[in-house]
Structure formats: structure tokens, C-alpha cells
Amino acid sequence: MDTMKYPLYLFGVLLITGASVSGQDAPVVDPGKIPEMSALGDRGENSSGRDSRIEILPLHLRQKVNAMAPVDRDRFLKNMQRWTELSPEERKRVKDVGNRQVKRMRDDMDRLADSLGLARESEARKEFEARYREERRDLERGILEQMRAIRKPLLDAMNASLKEEFLGKAKATPSP
């Protein structure tokens, strides 16, 4: 699968919190056409109040982005900006991770749909797949938020412990 055809997914993979895969081919956004964030302000708005980061997108993608909730739209646009700043090697790594995640989710979805007896090309199967992707994305996002909540106090405690330990060593050893 050519993941460059799924920019909504790739930008999401970058932060593991992106929008779901649409299943439709989408052209690649040209990094040279993405306005610089500093020139547009924090939200990419120009003097007319419109977000020019959205205006440079192809029409079908612009419609999808405009239909997103404001939080999701802002996340997508930030991820898009980060994507354009990645080196080719970093992009390849992100694509590889994305491909593995898409394959894993597709395999899980197919196994469950097959166990339910849903025919491959049926309308019920398409509805099931859309619902599965949506719920899976929400589940993954929730797990990530829980992980961050658990990690933060543990990291703070670890940092405090290391500061205490090494601050004493730094004071004991004179600097040259």
C-alpha cells in the first residue's frame, strides 16, 4: 500500500492520534506549498481570519478537514506541518510504522468481520469497517492518554530522584 495516498492517516501516525483512514486515494500535499507557521500565526490564520493551511489542500481533502471537529482539525494541521518538516528517512520510518499499523488493524478487522459472517463486498461489511476504524481510533487514543497520565508522575519522580542524586555529585566535583 502506498501510504502517501493516505495523508490523513500518515499525519495521524506521526503523533499516533490522527484522523482515520478514508480508504480513498488522495494526492500528496506538496511540502513547498505549506505556508510557514511563523508567517501565519499559531493557527495559520491570515488577515482575513481564514486558515490558509487548509486553503492549499486539494478540494476533496479540504472538505474533509473542514468537516472535522476543531480539535481534530487543529491536530491534523499541526501533524501536517510536522510531516513537511521531516527528512526523507524519517518519513520512510513513519510510513513503515503506519503500514504495519494499517495491516495489523486490517487483519484484526477482517478476522472479526469474517467471524461475524459479513460478506466481503456487502454494505453491512462497509458499515462495520467504518465503525470499527472509528471505535479503534478512539480506543487507541484513550489508551495513549491513559499511558501519558500514568507516565507523567512516574517521569517527574524519576527526574527528581536523578536531580537529587547527580546534583550532589556535581557540587562535589569541581569544574575545570
C-alpha positions as CSV (number, residue, x, y, z in Angstrom):
1,M,0.0,0.0,0.0
2,D,1.3,3.4,-0.9
3,T,0.8,5.4,2.3
4,M,1.5,8.7,0.6
5,K,-2.1,8.3,-0.7
6,Y,-3.4,8.5,2.8
7,P,-2.2,11.8,4.2
8,L,-4.9,11.9,6.9
9,Y,-3.6,8.7,8.3
10,L,0.1,9.5,7.9
11,F,-0.2,12.8,9.8
12,G,-2.1,10.9,12.5
13,V,0.5,8.2,12.7
14,L,3.1,10.9,13.2
15,L,1.6,11.5,16.6
16,I,-0.5,8.4,16.9
17,T,-3.6,10.5,17.3
18,G,-4.6,11.3,13.8
19,A,-7.8,11.0,11.8
20,S,-9.0,7.7,10.5
21,V,-8.1,6.3,7.1
22,S,-10.7,7.3,4.5
23,G,-9.9,4.4,2.1
24,Q,-9.8,6.8,-0.8
25,D,-6.8,7.9,-2.7
26,A,-5.6,11.4,-2.0
27,P,-2.9,13.3,-3.7
28,V,0.3,14.1,-1.8
29,V,0.4,17.6,-0.3
30,D,3.4,19.4,-1.7
31,P,5.6,20.5,1.3
32,G,6.7,23.5,-0.7
33,K,3.1,24.8,-0.7
34,I,2.6,24.6,3.0
35,P,2.8,28.1,4.5
36,E,5.4,28.7,7.2
37,M,3.7,28.6,10.7
38,S,5.5,31.7,11.9
39,A,4.2,33.7,9.0
40,L,0.6,32.6,9.7
41,G,0.4,32.8,13.5
42,D,-0.3,29.9,15.8
43,R,-3.4,28.8,14.0
44,G,-2.3,29.6,10.4
45,E,-4.9,32.3,10.0
46,N,-4.2,35.1,7.6
47,S,-5.6,38.7,8.0
48,S,-9.0,37.6,6.6
49,G,-9.3,35.1,9.5
50,R,-9.3,32.0,7.2
51,D,-6.8,29.3,7.8
52,S,-4.5,29.3,4.7
53,R,-3.0,25.9,5.7
54,I,-6.4,24.5,4.7
55,E,-6.7,26.6,1.6
56,I,-3.6,25.0,0.0
57,L,-5.1,21.4,0.3
58,P,-6.8,19.7,-2.7
59,L,-10.6,20.3,-2.7
60,H,-11.7,16.8,-1.5
61,L,-9.1,16.9,1.3
62,R,-10.1,20.5,2.3
63,Q,-13.7,19.4,2.6
64,K,-12.7,16.5,4.9
65,V,-10.5,18.8,7.0
66,N,-13.3,21.5,7.2
67,A,-15.8,18.8,8.3
68,M,-13.5,17.8,11.3
69,A,-14.2,18.9,14.8
70,P,-12.0,22.0,15.6
71,V,-9.7,19.9,17.9
72,D,-9.2,17.2,15.2
73,R,-8.7,19.8,12.5
74,D,-6.0,21.6,14.6
75,R,-4.3,18.3,15.4
76,F,-4.4,17.4,11.7
77,L,-2.9,20.7,10.6
78,K,-0.1,20.5,13.3
79,N,0.7,17.0,12.2
80,M,0.7,18.1,8.5
81,Q,3.2,20.8,9.4
82,R,5.4,18.3,11.3
83,W,5.2,15.9,8.4
84,T,6.5,18.6,6.0
85,E,9.5,19.2,8.3
86,L,10.6,15.5,8.4
87,S,13.6,14.3,6.5
88,P,13.0,11.6,3.8
89,E,14.5,9.0,6.1
90,E,12.2,10.0,8.9
91,R,9.2,10.0,6.6
92,K,10.1,6.5,5.4
93,R,10.2,5.3,9.1
94,V,6.8,6.9,9.8
95,K,5.4,5.3,6.6
96,D,6.7,1.8,7.7
97,V,5.2,2.2,11.1
98,G,1.9,3.3,9.5
99,N,1.9,0.4,7.1
100,R,2.4,-2.1,10.0
101,Q,-0.4,-0.4,12.0
102,V,-2.8,-0.4,9.0
103,K,-2.0,-4.1,8.3
104,R,-2.5,-5.1,11.9
105,M,-5.8,-3.2,12.1
106,R,-7.0,-4.6,8.8
107,D,-6.1,-8.1,9.8
108,D,-8.0,-7.7,13.1
109,M,-11.0,-6.1,11.4
110,D,-11.1,-8.9,8.7
111,R,-10.9,-11.6,11.3
112,L,-13.8,-10.2,13.3
113,A,-15.9,-9.4,10.2
114,D,-15.3,-13.0,8.9
115,S,-16.2,-14.5,12.2
116,L,-19.5,-12.4,12.1
117,G,-20.2,-13.8,8.6
118,L,-20.2,-10.5,6.9
119,A,-19.7,-10.8,3.1
120,R,-16.6,-9.0,1.7
121,E,-18.4,-6.6,-0.6
122,S,-21.6,-6.2,1.3
123,E,-23.0,-2.9,2.6
124,A,-23.0,-4.2,6.1
125,R,-19.3,-5.0,5.9
126,K,-18.5,-1.5,4.7
127,E,-20.6,-0.1,7.6
128,F,-18.9,-2.4,10.0
129,E,-15.4,-1.4,8.8
130,A,-16.1,2.3,9.1
131,R,-17.5,1.8,12.7
132,Y,-14.5,-0.5,13.6
133,R,-12.0,2.1,12.4
134,E,-13.7,4.9,14.3
135,E,-14.0,2.9,17.5
136,R,-10.5,1.5,17.2
137,R,-9.1,5.0,16.8
138,D,-11.0,6.2,19.8
139,L,-9.8,3.2,21.8
140,E,-6.1,3.8,20.8
141,R,-6.4,7.5,21.6
142,G,-7.8,6.7,25.0
143,I,-5.1,4.2,25.8
144,L,-2.5,6.7,24.7
145,E,-4.0,9.4,27.0
146,Q,-4.0,6.9,29.9
147,M,-0.4,6.0,29.3
148,R,0.6,9.7,29.3
149,A,-1.3,10.2,32.6
150,I,0.5,7.3,34.2
151,R,3.9,8.2,32.7
152,K,3.9,11.8,33.8
153,P,4.1,11.4,37.6
154,L,6.5,8.5,37.2
155,L,8.8,10.6,35.0
156,D,8.6,13.5,37.4
157,A,9.5,11.3,40.3
158,M,12.4,9.7,38.3
159,N,13.7,13.2,37.3
160,A,13.5,14.5,40.8
161,S,15.4,11.4,42.1
162,L,18.1,11.8,39.4
163,K,18.4,15.5,40.0
164,E,18.9,14.9,43.7
165,E,21.5,12.2,43.1
166,F,23.5,14.0,40.5
167,L,23.2,17.5,41.9
168,G,25.2,16.3,44.9
169,K,27.8,14.7,42.6
170,A,28.1,17.8,40.5
171,K,28.7,20.0,43.6
172,A,31.3,17.6,45.0
173,T,33.3,17.5,41.7
174,P,34.8,20.9,40.9
175,S,34.5,22.0,37.3
176,P,37.8,22.6,35.4
